[in-house]
Amino acid sequence: PGWSIGEGKQLAPLDGDELMRVAWHGDSVITGSSLGKMQVCSPNDGRPKATLDTNQEDEVYGLESLTSNLAVGAGDTLQLWDVEKETCLKRETCVKSPNGIVFGGHRNPD
């Protein structure tokens, strides 16, 4: 599934608008686009099973598979998703300050 290294051939193309990130999550491949959308895809044929919307007009710049959830960085937010239920569980807004980035009201040390 995905790529044939021996043949140097892509077996399952991933579709989407300007894909920015790709991550494995369980038995799926998650893609993040420049438009703030994520697709949950089959690794066998690349077909989307679901589309998740971060409600950001900026790119998905981070995807990290956790044990049962997915951590996402999109626009000026950090989000926690239950991919199975297609639900955003938590959303935090990041604020830029002269001394660094602020997460949840506390300055993130350099």
N, C-alpha and C positions, 0 to 999 in steps of 0.2 A: 504494500500500500504506500501511496505517496510518491516515492522516487525509486527507480531501479538503478542502484549504484553501478552495477556491472554494465548495464546498457547506457547509462548516462541519460535516462529518459524519465520525464515526469509522467506518472501514472494517474494521479488525481489532482487536476488543477483546482486551485482555490480561487473562487470568484469574489469580487468585491470592488469597492471604490478605493483606490490607492491604499492597499494594505500596508499598515505600519508595523504591526506586531502579530506574531503567531505563537501559540503556546499549546502544549498538550494538557488536557484536563480529563482524567479518567479515560474513557474510550473514545473521546472526541478531540478534535482540533478546534481551537478557538482562534478566530482572526479578529484583529482590531483595525478599524479604518481611520482615514483622515477626517471623516465626517462624524466621529463619535459613536459609530455603530460597531457591534460585535456580532459575529456569526458563529454558531455552533455547528461544526461540519463533521461529516463522516470521513474518517481517514482513508476509507476504501475507494470512494469515488469523488470526494470533495464537495458533495452536495450539502447545502445548508439544511440543518434540522430545525433551527430556530434563529431568529434575529433578536438581539438584545440592544436596547437603546440607552445610552448613558445620559441622555438629555443634555449633552454638551455639544456645542457646535465646533469644538476643537478635536484634535486627534486623540485616539487611544494611544498613549505613549508608554503604558506599562500593563503587562498581564502576568500574573503569577498564580499558578495553581497551588492551592492549599489542600489539606486533607479532603475536605468536603465542599469547600467554597472556592471562589475565584476572587483574587484581589486585582483591582483595576485602577489605573491612573488615567484620567481623561479630563481634558480642559484644566480647570483649576480645582478638580475634586479627586479624592480618593474614595473608592467604592468597594463594597464587599457584596458579592453576588452568590446566590444559590442558583447555579446553572440549571440543575434538574427542575426546579420550580419556575425558572425564568424570572426571578425576583431579585431586585436590589434590596439587600438587608440593611445596609447602612451607607450613608454618604456624608463625607466631611469635606468642607471647603478649605483649601490652602490659601493663605494670604502672604503676599510678598511684603517684606519689610527691608529696610536698609541693612539690617543685621542678619538676614537669611530668610528662610521660609518658615512660616508659623503654621503648625498643625494643631488644631483643636484648642487654640488660645495659648499654647506654650511654644516658645522659640525652640526650633530644632538646632542643636549645637552643630557647629561646623565639623 
